């Protein structure tokens, strides 16, 4: 069991959005999980770039 496991997050969304994501993932040759990770990562990076420097260091507890 030496593999590093990344944390998992579950969320609920409307069925039509899920269908759109599934189609998008197929069009890009990705899994839906990988597509959602890419979208969320881009959104977080954009948000971080807009925050003042002191806010970027604050992390929520695990």
C-alpha positions in Angstrom: 0.0 0.0 0.0 2.9 2.4 -0.7 0.9 4.5 -3.2 0.1 8.0 -2.3 -3.7 8.5 -2.2 -5.1 12.0 -2.9 -8.1 13.2 -0.8 -11.5 12.7 -2.4 -14.4 15.2 -2.4 -18.0 14.3 -3.1 -20.6 16.9 -4.2 -24.1 17.0 -5.7 -25.0 18.8 -8.9 -27.9 18.9 -11.3 -28.3 16.1 -13.8 -28.1 18.4 -16.8 -24.8 19.8 -15.6 -23.5 16.3 -15.0 -24.5 15.3 -18.6 -22.7 18.4 -19.9 -19.6 17.5 -18.0 -19.7 13.9 -19.2 -19.9 15.1 -22.8 -17.1 17.6 -22.3 -14.9 14.9 -20.8 -15.5 12.5 -23.7 -14.7 15.3 -26.2 -11.4 15.9 -24.5 -10.6 12.2 -24.0 -10.6 12.6 -20.2 -12.4 11.0 -17.3 -15.1 13.2 -15.7 -13.1 13.2 -12.5 -10.0 14.4 -14.3 -12.0 17.1 -16.1 -13.6 18.4 -12.9 -10.2 18.4 -11.2 -8.8 20.5 -14.0 -11.7 22.9 -13.8 -11.5 23.3 -10.1 -7.7 23.7 -10.2 -8.0 26.5 -12.7 -10.7 28.2 -10.6 -8.6 28.0 -7.4 -5.5 29.3 -9.2 -7.4 32.2 -10.6 -8.9 33.0 -7.2 -5.4 32.8 -5.5 -4.0 35.3 -8.1 -6.6 37.8 -7.0 -6.1 37.5 -3.2 -3.8 39.7 -1.2 -0.5 37.9 -0.4 -1.3 37.3 3.3 -4.6 35.5 2.4 -2.7 33.0 0.2 -0.9 31.6 3.2 -4.0 30.9 5.3 -5.1 27.3 4.8 -8.2 25.7 6.4 -7.7 22.9 8.9 -7.8 19.3 7.6 
